[in-house]
């Protein structure tokens, strides 16, 4: 008999059936982050994408806006600490004492409730010595505790145009009904056809059941 936990992991949640995305980015977002958000919205439809920037992307509001969304997407750069990735400072803020914004660490994000089908960090990166991507594994495990069924993260910084093309193609496939694993494979094959260097197409790692 299959355990109830396995059934929960293998069964696709209802929110995954309809693609709805909340995109969070830093207030001082770079042009590439804005371009990424705009191209995602153009690909899947602006009505499916909620964009939060600066104070609007503060942890409390982000948690609220993520309710019922199938995807939570972070477009800002995130270099993960190798020694303790959960202490990495995120490019989002939290409301502190007297309304002052304070920095948020990865463990704080993992302590929220984000029961989404997928959480994406499209511009995360790890230390070049972390060849196994252990920092990504630790952080993604924390995000699963927050409620994420799947986590998609990058292991290194890609050329901006390559990253945006790959993530947009990923979402196009998601919108057509493919699961996360199939969508990533299709996006990677498209990127591979343009440039065979793994540096330009193999950065993304998906953790989770993938359907």
Backbone torsions as a table, in degrees:
resi	resn	phi	psi	omega
1	UNK	NA	136.6	-179.7
2	UNK	-76.9	135.2	-179.5
3	UNK	-67.0	154.0	-179.9
4	UNK	-62.5	-33.6	179.1
5	UNK	-64.3	-41.0	179.7
6	UNK	-65.9	-38.4	178.3
7	UNK	-62.1	-42.0	179.6
8	UNK	-63.3	-40.6	-179.4
9	UNK	-69.6	-36.9	-175.5
10	UNK	-84.2	-18.7	-179.3
11	UNK	-88.4	128.5	-178.4
12	UNK	-76.2	127.6	-179.0
13	UNK	-67.3	156.7	-176.9
14	UNK	-59.1	-36.5	-177.6
15	UNK	-66.7	-16.8	179.5
16	UNK	-78.3	-16.3	-176.6
17	UNK	-70.1	-33.2	179.9
18	UNK	-115.9	121.4	-177.2
19	UNK	-72.7	117.6	174.9
20	UNK	-140.1	130.3	-169.3
21	UNK	-125.2	133.8	167.3
22	UNK	-110.2	123.3	-178.3
23	UNK	-105.5	126.6	178.0
24	UNK	-116.1	137.6	178.3
25	UNK	-149.7	163.4	-179.0
26	UNK	-67.2	156.8	179.4
27	UNK	-65.9	-31.3	178.4
28	UNK	-97.2	43.8	-175.4
29	UNK	-58.1	139.8	176.8
30	UNK	-75.3	164.5	-178.5
31	UNK	-58.5	-36.7	-178.9
32	UNK	-66.1	-34.7	178.3
33	UNK	-67.5	-41.8	177.8
34	UNK	-65.4	-41.3	179.0
35	UNK	-62.9	-39.6	179.0
36	UNK	-61.5	-46.9	179.8
37	UNK	-61.7	-45.8	-178.3
38	UNK	-63.3	-40.8	-178.3
39	UNK	-72.2	-32.5	174.6
40	UNK	-64.3	-46.7	179.8
41	UNK	-62.3	-39.6	179.0
42	UNK	-65.8	-35.7	-176.5
43	UNK	-74.4	-40.2	-174.2
44	UNK	-106.3	-11.1	-178.8
45	UNK	108.4	128.4	-176.6
46	UNK	-62.1	-26.2	180.0
47	UNK	-71.4	-14.0	-179.6
48	UNK	-96.3	-5.5	-172.9
49	UNK	-120.6	125.9	172.9
50	UNK	-109.0	122.5	-177.3
51	UNK	-105.2	127.4	177.1
52	UNK	-117.9	130.9	-178.2
53	UNK	-137.2	146.1	177.2
54	UNK	61.6	-129.7	-178.3
55	UNK	-64.9	-27.7	177.6
56	UNK	-65.0	-23.2	179.4
57	UNK	-94.1	13.3	176.8
58	UNK	-58.6	151.3	-168.8
59	UNK	-54.2	-44.6	-178.0
60	UNK	-63.0	-47.0	179.8
61	UNK	-68.1	-37.3	178.3
62	UNK	-60.7	-43.9	179.4
63	UNK	-60.8	-40.7	179.6
64	UNK	-67.8	-45.2	-177.9
65	UNK	-68.0	-24.1	-178.3
66	UNK	-77.3	-13.7	-178.3
67	UNK	-62.2	126.6	178.6
68	UNK	81.1	-4.9	178.3
69	UNK	-85.7	143.1	-179.8
70	UNK	-80.1	-25.6	-177.2
71	UNK	-135.5	135.6	168.8
72	UNK	-113.7	118.9	-172.4
73	UNK	-118.3	126.5	175.5
74	UNK	-109.1	123.6	-175.6
75	UNK	-103.3	-7.7	-177.7
76	UNK	-80.9	155.7	-179.3
77	UNK	-67.1	141.8	-180.0
78	UNK	-142.4	94.6	173.3
79	UNK	-79.8	115.8	-177.0
80	UNK	-82.6	137.7	176.6
81	UNK	-71.1	132.9	-177.7
82	UNK	-71.9	-43.5	-175.0
83	UNK	-67.4	-43.9	-179.1
84	UNK	-145.3	83.2	-175.2
85	UNK	-59.7	-26.0	-179.3
86	UNK	-73.6	-9.3	174.7
87	UNK	-98.4	5.8	177.0
88	UNK	-63.3	137.5	179.3
89	UNK	-83.5	126.7	-177.2
90	UNK	-88.9	154.5	179.5
91	UNK	-82.2	34.8	173.6
92	UNK	-130.6	166.8	-175.0
93	UNK	-118.6	173.6	174.5
94	UNK	-138.9	147.2	178.8
95	UNK	-74.0	119.7	-179.0
96	UNK	-100.6	-155.7	-179.3
97	UNK	-68.1	139.9	177.9
98	UNK	58.4	31.2	175.7
99	UNK	74.3	6.1	179.6
100	UNK	-79.6	133.9	179.7
101	UNK	-76.8	138.4	179.1
102	UNK	-126.1	158.6	-178.7
103	UNK	-71.7	151.8	-179.1
104	UNK	-114.5	135.0	175.7
105	UNK	-100.9	163.8	-175.2
106	UNK	-58.6	-37.4	-178.6
107	UNK	-65.8	-29.1	176.6
108	UNK	-68.3	-41.2	176.7
109	UNK	-62.3	-40.3	-179.3
110	UNK	-68.8	-16.0	178.7
111	UNK	-90.0	1.1	178.1
112	UNK	-87.8	179.1	175.6
113	UNK	-110.2	107.6	178.6
114	UNK	-133.1	79.2	-177.6
115	UNK	-80.7	65.7	-179.6
116	UNK	-103.0	157.8	176.0
117	UNK	-67.0	-32.0	-173.8
118	UNK	-150.3	134.0	168.6
119	UNK	-115.3	131.2	-176.3
120	UNK	-119.3	130.7	166.1
121	UNK	-116.5	99.3	-171.6
122	UNK	-80.7	-13.7	-177.4
123	UNK	-129.3	30.5	174.4
124	UNK	-77.5	160.4	179.1
125	UNK	-155.4	156.8	179.6
126	UNK	-122.4	165.2	176.2
127	UNK	-59.5	140.5	-177.3
128	UNK	-59.6	-22.4	178.8
129	UNK	-79.7	-15.9	-179.3
130	UNK	-86.1	67.4	-171.8
131	UNK	-66.9	-22.1	179.5
132	UNK	-89.6	-3.8	179.9
133	UNK	66.2	35.4	-177.6
134	UNK	-62.4	-35.2	179.7
135	UNK	-62.8	-41.5	177.9
136	UNK	-63.9	-40.9	-179.6
137	UNK	-63.6	-42.3	179.7
138	UNK	-65.6	-46.1	-179.0
139	UNK	-65.0	-44.4	-178.7
140	UNK	-64.8	-33.8	176.4
141	UNK	-64.6	-39.0	176.7
142	UNK	-63.7	-39.0	178.7
143	UNK	-66.9	-31.9	176.8
144	UNK	-66.9	-33.1	175.4
145	UNK	-65.4	-30.3	178.3
146	UNK	-74.2	-14.3	177.1
147	UNK	123.4	-3.2	-179.7
148	UNK	-69.8	130.1	178.5
149	UNK	-81.3	-36.7	176.2
150	UNK	-131.5	150.6	176.6
151	UNK	-132.1	128.7	177.4
152	UNK	-117.1	121.2	-178.2
153	UNK	-137.5	158.0	175.9
154	UNK	-101.1	144.4	-179.1
155	UNK	-88.9	-23.4	179.5
156	UNK	-148.9	167.5	-178.8
157	UNK	-79.0	120.5	177.6
158	UNK	-92.1	162.3	167.5
159	UNK	-56.0	136.8	-170.7
160	UNK	-56.6	-45.1	-177.8
161	UNK	-63.8	-37.5	178.2
162	UNK	-65.0	-44.9	-179.1
163	UNK	-61.6	-46.5	-177.6
164	UNK	-64.6	-45.1	179.1
165	UNK	-58.9	-43.5	-176.9
166	UNK	-67.3	-42.9	-177.7
167	UNK	-71.8	-34.2	177.1
168	UNK	-66.6	-43.5	177.1
169	UNK	-63.3	-35.5	176.1
170	UNK	-58.9	-48.0	-178.2
171	UNK	-69.3	-33.1	176.2
172	UNK	-60.4	-42.4	178.8
173	UNK	-69.2	-37.5	176.1
174	UNK	-60.3	-42.6	-179.0
175	UNK	-65.4	-31.2	-179.5
176	UNK	-76.5	-7.7	175.7
177	UNK	112.5	-1.7	178.5
178	UNK	-75.4	153.5	175.4
179	UNK	-74.8	174.4	-176.8
180	UNK	-63.8	-42.0	-178.5
181	UNK	-65.1	-45.1	178.7
182	UNK	-65.5	-39.1	-179.5
183	UNK	-65.1	-40.8	178.9
184	UNK	-66.5	-43.6	179.7
185	UNK	-60.1	-43.5	-179.5
186	UNK	-64.3	-42.0	179.2
187	UNK	-66.0	-39.0	179.3
188	UNK	-68.0	-39.0	178.2
189	UNK	-64.5	-38.1	177.3
190	UNK	-65.0	-41.3	178.5
191	UNK	-67.7	-38.7	179.5
192	UNK	-63.4	-34.8	-179.7
193	UNK	-67.1	-21.9	180.0
194	UNK	-92.6	-33.0	-177.7
195	UNK	-152.9	119.5	-174.1
196	UNK	-81.6	-6.2	179.1
197	UNK	-69.1	122.9	179.2
198	UNK	-55.9	-25.9	-179.7
199	UNK	-58.5	-29.3	-174.3
200	UNK	-96.8	-12.4	-176.1
201	UNK	-133.7	-14.3	-171.0
202	UNK	-104.3	15.5	-174.2
203	UNK	-71.8	-31.8	-172.8
204	UNK	-78.7	137.5	177.0
205	UNK	-125.9	128.2	179.5
206	UNK	-104.0	128.5	177.2
207	UNK	-120.7	127.6	-176.4
208	UNK	133.9	179.1	-177.9
209	UNK	-64.0	-28.9	172.5
210	UNK	82.9	-4.9	-179.8
211	UNK	-92.8	NA	NA
